[in-house]
Amino acid sequence: MRSPPPASATRYRSESYIPSVFDFHLDARHGAARAGTLTLPRGIVRTPAFMPVGTQGTVRALSPLDLRAVGTQILLANTYHLHVRPGEDVVAALGGLHRFMGWDGPILTDSGGFQIFSLEGHRRVDEDGVAFRSHVDGSTRYLTPERAMEVQWTLGPDVAMALDHVVAGTADAAAAADALARTTRWLARCRTRHAALTRDAPDRQTLWPILQGGTDPALRAAAVAQVLDLTTWTGLAVGGLAVGEPRPVMYATLEALEPRLPAAMPRYLMGVGFPEDLLAAVARGMDLFDCVAPTRNGRNGQAFTADGPVNIRNAVHRTDPGPLDDTCDCETCRTYSRGYLRHLFVADELLGLRLLSLHNVRFLIRLGEDARRRVLDGTFDGWHRDWLARYTTRSTA
């Protein structure tokens, strides 16, 4: 990485600062790591921050009360999945996405671009958009840049994402360049349609672009230049990483990209949520993160802990009276023993799925909170290196 950061954080916030909607204020930096404050229509998001994923309007196994209890500031939902089922018109008829989910805080919706990658066998991409064969009923759904904007406007999130073309992290340079060029052309169309939709209510929703370009530094630099040349944005996302490329390659891509990103915008790294990746990305200047890993892995019996991941099904936990993670303040760790949690999983009790999912989400949210404090007090660099050393080298069961 770059040269060591200064001994104390650089502070930016002034006492007279008054935020406006969709404003991002950089509170402090320590090296490339940042602490910021993002103002959205339904609340404030203090970064770095992890966004739990509610793909279909729910974070699996967790209620909005659970999410509030673990410190969630903002949720993510998915445009494609909600369009397919129950349909954006149903969501709108029931009061919009916030009321539909029972969540009154900020929401960001992915555009459906990731499904170009994840549903490769069920879609066809052309210049106008992407045709999906529905995984629900087999019907064909055609998502254009304009349609993606219309669906997200109807759903009603605080932040809508532009439709992008995602390719695998191992894609060759030609495929990455083609996807980047299409993403840029689609972005111009998204911007035009979104501007028309929001003309009479500009403070209701904002649009963020997504940077593609694979792992090629030149393509990533071109993506930044193309996006910033189009208009002034209230934030931007880095897409097309954590999709099959080796971790060191992802880290190197972020490190090369960071100096090119405007400091005044929040930076959202899409699809990253394993603890070591989140913290490494904070050290490389990223602010917001999302991933299904905490709930997916939790439902399969894996818990994140300060000493690395734990498989709660393992027999070593059968009579363990200790908490899952003695550094954690969540309901799971404050209330139940490892022995009890293992019992829930081997007995196929649904409570186990909730309790490990709850813990894993809290673990990542707390990691963002701790990173923010360390940036603000000027100790991030040493702290994050020590944290990663403990997480990745301790032996766990």
ABEGO torsion letter per residue (X at the ends): XBBBBBABBBBABBAABBBBBGBBBBABBBEABBBBBBBBAAEBBBOBBBBBBBAAGBBBGBBAAAAAAAGBABBBBBAAAAAAOAEAAAAAAAGEAAAAAGBABBBBBBAGAAAAAAAAAABBBBAAEBBBBBAAAGBBBBBBAAAAAAAAAAAGBABBBBBBBBBBAABBAAAAAAAAAAAAAAAAAAAAAAAAAAAABAAABBBBBBBBGEABAAAAAAAAAAAAAABBBAEBBBBGBGAGBBAAAAAAAAAAAAAABBAABBBBBBGBABAAAAAAAAAAGBABBBBAAAAAAAAAGBBBBAAEBBBAABAAAAABABBABAABABAAAAABBAAAAAAAAAAGBAAAAAAAAAAAAAAAAAAAAAAAAAAAAGAAAAAAAAAAAAAAABBBX
